[in-house]
Amino acid sequence: MSSDWPRVRLHVVTGKGGTGKSTVAAALALALASEGRNVLLCEVEGRQGVARMFDVDPLPYAETRIATGLRAGDREPGSVYALHIDAESALLEYLKMYYKLGPAGRALDRFGVIEFATTVAPGVRDVLLTGKVFEAVERNSRNKGARQYDAVVLDAPPTGRITQFLNVSESVAGLAKVGPIKNQADTMMTLFRSPRTAVHLVTLLEEMPVQETADGIEDLRRNRLPVGGVVVDQIRPRDLPDEALAAARAASLDRSEIETDLKSAGIDTTDPLLDGLLAEAAEHAERRALEDAQHAVVAGLGVPVYELERVAGGIDLGGLYDLAAELKRQGMA
């Protein structure tokens, strides 16, 4: 199946905390790295979540191969590389590239100047973090010795901060009206506002994450940042037909029929057991109704929607490949 995002080089993945955005970012990177394509997966939040998901050593500030991409089609899969970006290392690299400060930059680090700059000026911090991502996307044959990627996936900050994080030109407006940092921020905005970027949002079928997703889409559009798709994560399987769910919510399930079914399966029935099963069915039906209502809200957001089922027992590397295959099947990669 062809991708919904054939022109996109930078996939930004965001979501409310706890929705699984880092897992989705990792799965998307695996899916994009099929058919010989190489992908860079970046993280900027300092949690080393990528290393834990792929069961590798903590990532340095260097592009490190961590996995083979999803096998799809006749071609050999590509590779997934990962990069843990921290503002201090990015600033040292920036000083070295633009001001030729190698040892001098490290001396500044020893005196705490770099920590001061990246802590007191959060706008500059975001420019440094996103600047490294920008550099990876924009590489070409003139960057001798630098690996080029077919796509870059950014495990980005949560939805509530994503617009500020990407809108770096506005972030530094109060700090620098002119100069190299302002020029770099303006240049990066040409990528972040272009069709080569897509900001994907991850949500659960719960009221708060869905509302934050809707607000995030509105905020991104207001700031002319390109909205991608919405990934609905951890969807529960539909274990009961609609008629049974309606009966469970209305407390009208046939108790004797359930008792007969249990006995036919060789299970001894008691009144407490039947009471517990009926109560659990009612709770499940109520939860399903709430999820269906939120699903309708997501469907009305006007963007492509991708769905990932809940994986029992948590996500391991095999589970990531399963999620990657599902995202590929649905057209996200």
GUMAR-108961 format. One record per residue (C-alpha): y, x, z; residue number from 0; residue in one letter. Coordinates in nm, 3 decimals, always signed. Last residue first. Layout:
BEGIN
+---------+---------+---------+-----+---------+
!      py !      px !      pz ! num ! residuo !
+---------+---------+---------+-----+---------+
!       Y !       X !       Z ! NUM !       A !
...
+---------+---------+---------+-----+---------+
END
This chain:
BEGIN
+---------+---------+---------+-----+---------+
!      py !      px !      pz ! num ! residuo !
+---------+---------+---------+-----+---------+
!  +0.479 !  +0.451 !  +0.612 ! 332 !       A !
!  +0.590 !  +0.110 !  +0.746 ! 331 !       M !
!  +0.382 !  -0.074 !  +0.487 ! 330 !       G !
!  +0.150 !  -0.284 !  +0.707 ! 329 !       Q !
!  -0.153 !  -0.070 !  +0.623 ! 328 !       R !
!  +0.036 !  +0.249 !  +0.706 ! 327 !       K !
!  +0.145 !  +0.110 !  +1.043 ! 326 !       L !
!  -0.218 !  +0.012 !  +1.107 ! 325 !       E !
!  -0.349 !  +0.355 !  +1.007 ! 324 !       A !
!  -0.097 !  +0.520 !  +1.240 ! 323 !       A !
!  -0.206 !  +0.293 !  +1.526 ! 322 !       L !
!  -0.567 !  +0.399 !  +1.473 ! 321 !       D !
!  -0.459 !  +0.765 !  +1.450 ! 320 !       Y !
!  -0.274 !  +0.730 !  +1.781 ! 319 !       L !
!  -0.585 !  +0.574 !  +1.938 ! 318 !       G !
!  -0.789 !  +0.877 !  +1.840 ! 317 !       G !
!  -0.530 !  +1.098 !  +2.008 ! 316 !       L !
!  -0.551 !  +0.895 !  +2.330 ! 315 !       D !
!  -0.368 !  +0.571 !  +2.408 ! 314 !       I !
!  -0.437 !  +0.359 !  +2.715 ! 313 !       G !
!  -0.747 !  +0.185 !  +2.850 ! 312 !       G !
!  -0.728 !  -0.121 !  +2.627 ! 311 !       A !
!  -0.510 !  -0.082 !  +2.320 ! 310 !       V !
!  -0.262 !  -0.369 !  +2.283 ! 309 !       R !
!  -0.220 !  -0.474 !  +1.922 ! 308 !       E !
!  +0.048 !  -0.329 !  +1.696 ! 307 !       L !
!  +0.274 !  -0.550 !  +1.488 ! 306 !       E !
!  +0.530 !  -0.459 !  +1.222 ! 305 !       Y !
!  +0.840 !  -0.666 !  +1.148 ! 304 !       V !
!  +1.076 !  -0.617 !  +0.854 ! 303 !       P !
!  +1.435 !  -0.720 !  +0.936 ! 302 !       V !
!  +1.618 !  -1.055 !  +0.949 ! 301 !       G !
!  +1.619 !  -1.100 !  +1.327 ! 300 !       L !
!  +1.453 !  -1.442 !  +1.301 ! 299 !       G !
!  +1.096 !  -1.312 !  +1.322 ! 298 !       A !
!  +1.188 !  -1.141 !  +1.650 ! 297 !       V !
!  +1.308 !  -1.472 !  +1.798 ! 296 !       V !
!  +0.989 !  -1.648 !  +1.682 ! 295 !       A !
!  +0.780 !  -1.378 !  +1.848 ! 294 !       H !
!  +0.977 !  -1.438 !  +2.168 ! 293 !       Q !
!  +0.867 !  -1.804 !  +2.170 ! 292 !       A !
!  +0.508 !  -1.707 !  +2.090 ! 291 !       D !
!  +0.512 !  -1.460 !  +2.379 ! 290 !       E !
!  +0.627 !  -1.729 !  +2.622 ! 289 !       L !
!  +0.354 !  -1.964 !  +2.499 ! 288 !       A !
!  +0.093 !  -1.688 !  +2.535 ! 287 !       R !
!  +0.198 !  -1.628 !  +2.894 ! 286 !       R !
!  +0.161 !  -1.997 !  +2.973 ! 285 !       E !
!  -0.183 !  -2.003 !  +2.809 ! 284 !       A !
!  -0.295 !  -1.696 !  +3.006 ! 283 !       H !
!  -0.176 !  -1.850 !  +3.334 ! 282 !       E !
!  -0.356 !  -2.176 !  +3.256 ! 281 !       A !
!  -0.675 !  -1.988 !  +3.165 ! 280 !       A !
!  -0.655 !  -1.786 !  +3.488 ! 279 !       E !
!  -0.619 !  -2.106 !  +3.692 ! 278 !       A !
!  -0.917 !  -2.262 !  +3.514 ! 277 !       L !
!  -1.127 !  -1.951 !  +3.571 ! 276 !       L !
!  -1.036 !  -1.934 !  +3.939 ! 275 !       G !
!  -1.116 !  -2.299 !  +4.000 ! 274 !       D !
!  -1.450 !  -2.258 !  +3.821 ! 273 !       L !
!  -1.543 !  -1.959 !  +4.037 ! 272 !       L !
!  -1.427 !  -2.131 !  +4.357 ! 271 !       P !
!  -1.636 !  -2.440 !  +4.266 ! 270 !       D !
!  -1.949 !  -2.234 !  +4.210 ! 269 !       T !
!  -2.137 !  -2.144 !  +3.896 ! 268 !       T !
!  -2.440 !  -1.919 !  +3.855 ! 267 !       D !
!  -2.417 !  -1.736 !  +3.525 ! 266 !       I !
!  -2.716 !  -1.738 !  +3.288 ! 265 !       G !
!  -2.515 !  -1.783 !  +2.969 ! 264 !       A !
!  -2.627 !  -2.146 !  +2.947 ! 263 !       S !
!  -2.498 !  -2.187 !  +3.302 ! 262 !       K !
!  -2.155 !  -2.062 !  +3.202 ! 261 !       L !
!  -2.138 !  -2.295 !  +2.903 ! 260 !       D !
!  -2.238 !  -2.595 !  +3.117 ! 259 !       T !
!  -1.971 !  -2.513 !  +3.377 ! 258 !       E !
!  -1.708 !  -2.484 !  +3.104 ! 257 !       I !
!  -1.811 !  -2.823 !  +2.966 ! 256 !       E !
!  -1.798 !  -2.973 !  +3.316 ! 255 !       S !
!  -1.444 !  -2.848 !  +3.371 ! 254 !       R !
!  -1.313 !  -2.991 !  +3.044 ! 253 !       D !
!  -0.970 !  -2.832 !  +3.005 ! 252 !       L !
!  -0.687 !  -3.070 !  +3.086 ! 251 !       S !
!  -0.458 !  -2.851 !  +3.296 ! 250 !       A !
!  -0.176 !  -2.910 !  +3.041 ! 249 !       A !
!  -0.137 !  -2.538 !  +2.982 ! 248 !       R !
!  -0.515 !  -2.500 !  +2.946 ! 247 !       A !
!  -0.532 !  -2.792 !  +2.703 ! 246 !       A !
!  -0.262 !  -2.638 !  +2.485 ! 245 !       A !
!  -0.441 !  -2.303 !  +2.489 ! 244 !       L !
!  -0.771 !  -2.472 !  +2.399 ! 243 !       A !
!  -0.610 !  -2.646 !  +2.101 ! 242 !       E !
!  -0.443 !  -2.323 !  +1.985 ! 241 !       D !
!  -0.771 !  -2.133 !  +1.975 ! 240 !       P !
!  -0.845 !  -1.886 !  +2.257 ! 239 !       L !
!  -0.880 !  -1.506 !  +2.256 ! 238 !       D !
!  -0.565 !  -1.438 !  +2.052 ! 237 !       R !
!  -0.538 !  -1.063 !  +2.105 ! 236 !       P !
!  -0.240 !  -0.944 !  +2.310 ! 235 !       R !
!  +0.036 !  -0.760 !  +2.124 ! 234 !       I !
!  +0.106 !  -0.417 !  +2.270 ! 233 !       Q !
!  +0.398 !  -0.326 !  +2.042 ! 232 !       D !
!  +0.621 !  -0.531 !  +1.817 ! 231 !       V !
!  +0.772 !  -0.276 !  +1.580 ! 230 !       V !
!  +1.109 !  -0.383 !  +1.442 ! 229 !       V !
!  +1.219 !  -0.241 !  +1.108 ! 228 !       G !
!  +1.503 !  -0.025 !  +0.982 ! 227 !       G !
!  +1.870 !  -0.079 !  +1.067 ! 226 !       V !
!  +2.114 !  +0.154 !  +0.893 ! 225 !       P !
!  +2.421 !  +0.247 !  +1.104 ! 224 !       L !
!  +2.743 !  +0.074 !  +1.000 ! 223 !       R !
!  +2.880 !  +0.061 !  +1.358 ! 222 !       N !
!  +2.865 !  -0.319 !  +1.370 ! 221 !       R !
!  +2.519 !  -0.301 !  +1.213 ! 220 !       R !
!  +2.394 !  -0.073 !  +1.488 ! 219 !       L !
!  +2.544 !  -0.296 !  +1.757 ! 218 !       D !
!  +2.387 !  -0.611 !  +1.612 ! 217 !       E !
!  +2.049 !  -0.441 !  +1.586 ! 216 !       I !
!  +2.076 !  -0.318 !  +1.944 ! 215 !       G !
!  +2.169 !  -0.664 !  +2.074 ! 214 !       D !
!  +1.860 !  -0.811 !  +1.907 ! 213 !       A !
!  +1.642 !  -0.532 !  +2.045 ! 212 !       T !
!  +1.792 !  -0.574 !  +2.392 ! 211 !       E !
!  +1.713 !  -0.947 !  +2.373 ! 210 !       Q !
!  +1.355 !  -0.871 !  +2.267 ! 209 !       V !
!  +1.313 !  -0.615 !  +2.546 ! 208 !       P !
!  +1.448 !  -0.860 !  +2.809 ! 207 !       M !
!  +1.257 !  -1.171 !  +2.696 ! 206 !       E !
!  +0.911 !  -1.022 !  +2.655 ! 205 !       E !
!  +0.709 !  -0.985 !  +2.337 ! 204 !       L !
!  +0.736 !  -0.606 !  +2.356 ! 203 !       L !
!  +0.985 !  -0.407 !  +2.154 ! 202 !       T !
!  +1.026 !  -0.102 !  +1.933 ! 201 !       V !
!  +1.335 !  -0.054 !  +1.714 ! 200 !       L !
!  +1.345 !  +0.139 !  +1.388 ! 199 !       H !
!  +1.665 !  +0.317 !  +1.281 ! 198 !       V !
!  +1.644 !  +0.408 !  +0.912 ! 197 !       A !
!  +1.806 !  +0.708 !  +0.744 ! 196 !       T !
!  +1.802 !  +0.809 !  +0.376 ! 195 !       R !
!  +1.993 !  +0.489 !  +0.292 ! 194 !       P !
!  +2.304 !  +0.660 !  +0.438 ! 193 !       S !
!  +2.491 !  +0.605 !  +0.764 ! 192 !       R !
!  +2.307 !  +0.881 !  +0.955 ! 191 !       F !
!  +2.334 !  +1.119 !  +0.660 ! 190 !       L !
!  +2.710 !  +1.089 !  +0.604 ! 189 !       T !
!  +2.747 !  +1.082 !  +0.983 ! 188 !       M !
!  +2.611 !  +1.436 !  +0.999 ! 187 !       M !
!  +2.906 !  +1.563 !  +0.797 ! 186 !       T !
!  +3.156 !  +1.398 !  +1.031 ! 185 !       D !
!  +2.987 !  +1.554 !  +1.334 ! 184 !       A !
!  +2.983 !  +1.897 !  +1.169 ! 183 !       Q !
!  +3.353 !  +1.874 !  +1.086 ! 182 !       N !
!  +3.439 !  +1.770 !  +1.443 ! 181 !       K !
!  +3.235 !  +2.059 !  +1.582 ! 180 !       I !
!  +3.386 !  +2.303 !  +1.331 ! 179 !       P !
!  +3.752 !  +2.223 !  +1.400 ! 178 !       G !
!  +3.973 !  +1.916 !  +1.408 ! 177 !       V !
!  +4.033 !  +1.619 !  +1.638 ! 176 !       K !
!  +3.800 !  +1.759 !  +1.905 ! 175 !       A !
!  +3.726 !  +1.607 !  +2.243 ! 174 !       L !
!  +3.839 !  +1.247 !  +2.209 ! 173 !       G !
!  +3.682 !  +1.210 !  +1.867 ! 172 !       A !
!  +3.361 !  +1.383 !  +1.980 ! 171 !       V !
!  +3.160 !  +1.068 !  +2.044 ! 170 !       S !
!  +3.316 !  +0.882 !  +1.750 ! 169 !       E !
!  +3.180 !  +1.136 !  +1.503 ! 168 !       S !
!  +2.851 !  +1.144 !  +1.692 ! 167 !       V !
!  +2.765 !  +0.781 !  +1.621 ! 166 !       N !
!  +2.394 !  +0.859 !  +1.654 ! 165 !       L !
!  +2.386 !  +0.889 !  +2.033 ! 164 !       F !
!  +2.645 !  +0.616 !  +2.090 ! 163 !       Q !
!  +2.441 !  +0.378 !  +1.875 ! 162 !       T !
!  +2.114 !  +0.475 !  +2.046 ! 161 !       I !
!  +2.228 !  +0.436 !  +2.405 ! 160 !       R !
!  +2.106 !  +0.088 !  +2.499 ! 159 !       G !
!  +1.815 !  +0.118 !  +2.258 ! 158 !       T !
!  +1.658 !  +0.409 !  +2.444 ! 157 !       P !
!  +1.701 !  +0.775 !  +2.336 ! 156 !       P !
!  +1.533 !  +0.891 !  +2.014 ! 155 !       A !
!  +1.183 !  +0.997 !  +1.916 ! 154 !       D !
!  +1.307 !  +1.130 !  +1.583 ! 153 !       L !
!  +1.076 !  +1.130 !  +1.281 ! 152 !       V !
!  +1.155 !  +1.372 !  +0.996 ! 151 !       V !
!  +1.018 !  +1.324 !  +0.646 ! 150 !       A !
!  +0.903 !  +1.528 !  +0.346 ! 149 !       D !
!  +0.966 !  +1.844 !  +0.539 ! 148 !       Y !
!  +1.086 !  +2.190 !  +0.436 ! 147 !       Q !
!  +0.983 !  +2.499 !  +0.632 ! 146 !       R !
!  +1.255 !  +2.762 !  +0.663 ! 145 !       A !
!  +1.183 !  +3.103 !  +0.511 ! 144 !       G !
!  +1.490 !  +3.100 !  +0.289 ! 143 !       K !
!  +1.712 !  +2.797 !  +0.336 ! 142 !       N !
!  +1.832 !  +2.786 !  -0.026 ! 141 !       R !
!  +1.521 !  +2.588 !  -0.124 ! 140 !       S !
!  +1.643 !  +2.290 !  +0.075 ! 139 !       N !
!  +1.696 !  +2.186 !  +0.433 ! 138 !       R !
!  +1.890 !  +1.864 !  +0.490 ! 137 !       E !
!  +1.640 !  +1.685 !  +0.712 ! 136 !       V !
!  +1.578 !  +1.981 !  +0.944 ! 135 !       A !
!  +1.952 !  +2.052 !  +0.974 ! 134 !       E !
!  +2.025 !  +1.690 !  +1.064 ! 133 !       F !
!  +1.763 !  +1.701 !  +1.341 ! 132 !       V !
!  +1.925 !  +2.017 !  +1.478 ! 131 !       K !
!  +2.266 !  +1.853 !  +1.463 ! 130 !       G !
!  +2.134 !  +1.545 !  +1.646 ! 129 !       T !
!  +2.084 !  +1.747 !  +1.963 ! 128 !       L !
!  +2.401 !  +1.956 !  +1.924 ! 127 !       L !
!  +2.620 !  +1.658 !  +1.836 ! 126 !       V !
!  +2.472 !  +1.466 !  +2.130 ! 125 !       D !
!  +2.562 !  +1.746 !  +2.371 ! 124 !       R !
!  +2.914 !  +1.768 !  +2.227 ! 123 !       V !
!  +2.965 !  +1.402 !  +2.311 ! 122 !       G !
!  +2.824 !  +1.465 !  +2.657 ! 121 !       P !
!  +3.105 !  +1.715 !  +2.732 ! 120 !       A !
!  +3.073 !  +1.815 !  +3.098 ! 119 !       V !
!  +2.699 !  +1.875 !  +3.080 ! 118 !       T !
!  +2.663 !  +2.058 !  +2.748 ! 117 !       T !
!  +2.965 !  +2.281 !  +2.807 ! 116 !       A !
!  +2.880 !  +2.361 !  +3.170 ! 115 !       F !
!  +2.518 !  +2.443 !  +3.086 ! 114 !       E !
!  +2.643 !  +2.674 !  +2.810 ! 113 !       I !
!  +2.893 !  +2.849 !  +3.038 ! 112 !       V !
!  +2.633 !  +2.916 !  +3.308 ! 111 !       G !
!  +2.703 !  +3.290 !  +3.324 ! 110 !       F !
!  +2.354 !  +3.370 !  +3.200 ! 109 !       R !
!  +2.403 !  +3.133 !  +2.905 ! 108 !       D !
!  +2.726 !  +3.307 !  +2.810 ! 107 !       L !
!  +2.531 !  +3.634 !  +2.798 ! 106 !       A !
!  +2.278 !  +3.466 !  +2.568 ! 105 !       R !
!  +2.562 !  +3.378 !  +2.333 ! 104 !       G !
!  +2.689 !  +3.735 !  +2.340 ! 103 !       A !
!  +2.341 !  +3.861 !  +2.250 ! 102 !       P !
!  +2.353 !  +3.649 !  +1.931 ! 101 !       G !
!  +2.705 !  +3.526 !  +1.865 ! 100 !       L !
!  +2.741 !  +3.524 !  +1.485 !  99 !       K !
!  +2.993 !  +3.236 !  +1.514 !  98 !       Y !
!  +2.833 !  +2.972 !  +1.293 !  97 !       Y !
!  +2.462 !  +3.050 !  +1.306 !  96 !       M !
!  +2.444 !  +3.234 !  +1.641 !  95 !       K !
!  +2.675 !  +2.992 !  +1.820 !  94 !       L !
!  +2.477 !  +2.696 !  +1.682 !  93 !       Y !
!  +2.146 !  +2.855 !  +1.784 !  92 !       E !
!  +2.276 !  +2.904 !  +2.138 !  91 !       L !
!  +2.404 !  +2.546 !  +2.136 !  90 !       L !
!  +2.064 !  +2.413 !  +2.022 !  89 !       A !
!  +1.892 !  +2.610 !  +2.298 !  88 !       S !
!  +2.122 !  +2.453 !  +2.559 !  87 !       E !
!  +2.100 !  +2.104 !  +2.411 !  86 !       A !
!  +1.723 !  +2.080 !  +2.423 !  85 !       D !
!  +1.514 !  +1.993 !  +2.119 !  84 !       I !
!  +1.134 !  +1.977 !  +2.147 !  83 !       H !
!  +1.005 !  +2.019 !  +1.794 !  82 !       L !
!  +0.679 !  +1.894 !  +1.649 !  81 !       A !
!  +0.492 !  +1.959 !  +1.326 !  80 !       Y !
!  +0.263 !  +1.701 !  +1.170 !  79 !       V !
!  +0.057 !  +1.821 !  +0.877 !  78 !       S !
!  -0.036 !  +1.687 !  +0.536 !  77 !       G !
!  -0.344 !  +1.489 !  +0.444 !  76 !       P !
!  -0.565 !  +1.594 !  +0.152 !  75 !       E !
!  -0.530 !  +1.369 !  -0.149 !  74 !       R !
!  -0.779 !  +1.095 !  -0.235 !  73 !       D !
!  -0.617 !  +0.810 !  -0.042 !  72 !       G !
!  -0.531 !  +0.809 !  +0.326 !  71 !       A !
!  -0.616 !  +1.070 !  +0.587 !  70 !       R !
!  -0.354 !  +1.049 !  +0.862 !  69 !       L !
!  -0.176 !  +1.375 !  +0.926 !  68 !       G !
!  -0.326 !  +1.688 !  +1.075 !  67 !       T !
!  -0.188 !  +1.768 !  +1.416 !  66 !       A !
!  +0.032 !  +1.990 !  +1.638 !  65 !       I !
!  +0.208 !  +2.240 !  +1.411 !  64 !       R !
!  +0.499 !  +2.387 !  +1.605 !  63 !       T !
!  +0.866 !  +2.393 !  +1.511 !  62 !       E !
!  +1.038 !  +2.606 !  +1.773 !  61 !       A !
!  +1.229 !  +2.527 !  +2.091 !  60 !       Y !
!  +0.902 !  +2.543 !  +2.280 !  59 !       P !
!  +0.655 !  +2.256 !  +2.314 !  58 !       L !
!  +0.448 !  +2.218 !  +2.629 !  57 !       P !
!  +0.084 !  +2.303 !  +2.546 !  56 !       D !
!  -0.113 !  +2.049 !  +2.342 !  55 !       V !
!  -0.282 !  +1.720 !  +2.427 !  54 !       D !
!  -0.125 !  +1.526 !  +2.138 !  53 !       F !
!  +0.023 !  +1.260 !  +2.366 !  52 !       M !
!  +0.108 !  +1.512 !  +2.638 !  51 !       R !
!  +0.284 !  +1.751 !  +2.401 !  50 !       A !
!  +0.482 !  +1.464 !  +2.246 !  49 !       V !
!  +0.599 !  +1.343 !  +2.588 !  48 !       G !
!  +0.757 !  +1.677 !  +2.676 !  47 !       Q !
!  +1.007 !  +1.481 !  +2.890 !  46 !       R !
!  +1.330 !  +1.652 !  +2.778 !  45 !       G !
!  +1.483 !  +1.351 !  +2.604 !  44 !       E !
!  +1.534 !  +1.502 !  +2.259 !  43 !       V !
!  +1.202 !  +1.466 !  +2.076 !  42 !       E !
!  +1.140 !  +1.562 !  +1.715 !  41 !       C !
!  +0.838 !  +1.492 !  +1.492 !  40 !       L !
!  +0.852 !  +1.693 !  +1.168 !  39 !       L !
!  +0.643 !  +1.565 !  +0.877 !  38 !       V !
!  +0.449 !  +1.734 !  +0.599 !  37 !       N !
!  +0.320 !  +1.524 !  +0.310 !  36 !       R !
!  -0.016 !  +1.599 !  +0.146 !  35 !       G !
!  -0.137 !  +1.241 !  +0.113 !  34 !       E !
!  -0.071 !  +1.139 !  +0.473 !  33 !       S !
!  +0.196 !  +1.283 !  +0.701 !  32 !       A !
!  +0.389 !  +0.954 !  +0.712 !  31 !       L !
!  +0.111 !  +0.788 !  +0.910 !  30 !       A !
!  +0.088 !  +1.073 !  +1.161 !  29 !       L !
!  +0.467 !  +1.067 !  +1.210 !  28 !       A !
!  +0.457 !  +0.689 !  +1.253 !  27 !       L !
!  +0.190 !  +0.721 !  +1.521 !  26 !       A !
!  +0.402 !  +0.972 !  +1.713 !  25 !       A !
!  +0.715 !  +0.755 !  +1.688 !  24 !       A !
!  +0.514 !  +0.448 !  +1.794 !  23 !       V !
!  +0.383 !  +0.630 !  +2.102 !  22 !       T !
!  +0.735 !  +0.747 !  +2.189 !  21 !       S !
!  +0.868 !  +0.392 !  +2.149 !  20 !       K !
!  +0.604 !  +0.241 !  +2.377 !  19 !       G !
!  +0.801 !  -0.051 !  +2.522 !  18 !       T !
!  +0.844 !  +0.108 !  +2.865 !  17 !       G !
!  +1.210 !  +0.202 !  +2.823 !  16 !       G !
!  +1.385 !  -0.019 !  +2.567 !  15 !       K !
!  +1.335 !  +0.096 !  +2.213 !  14 !       G !
!  +1.424 !  +0.370 !  +1.965 !  13 !       T !
!  +1.262 !  +0.535 !  +1.664 !  12 !       V !
!  +1.482 !  +0.718 !  +1.412 !  11 !       V !
!  +1.311 !  +0.774 !  +1.076 !  10 !       H !
!  +1.494 !  +1.038 !  +0.871 !   9 !       L !
!  +1.388 !  +1.089 !  +0.507 !   8 !       R !
!  +1.410 !  +0.724 !  +0.394 !   7 !       V !
!  +1.403 !  +0.651 !  +0.022 !   6 !       R !
!  +1.051 !  +0.502 !  +0.010 !   5 !       P !
!  +1.106 !  +0.279 !  +0.317 !   4 !       W !
!  +0.883 !  -0.030 !  +0.274 !   3 !       D !
!  +0.599 !  +0.205 !  +0.187 !   2 !       S !
!  +0.348 !  +0.131 !  -0.086 !   1 !       S !
!  +0.000 !  +0.000 !  +0.000 !   0 !       M !
+---------+---------+---------+-----+---------+
END
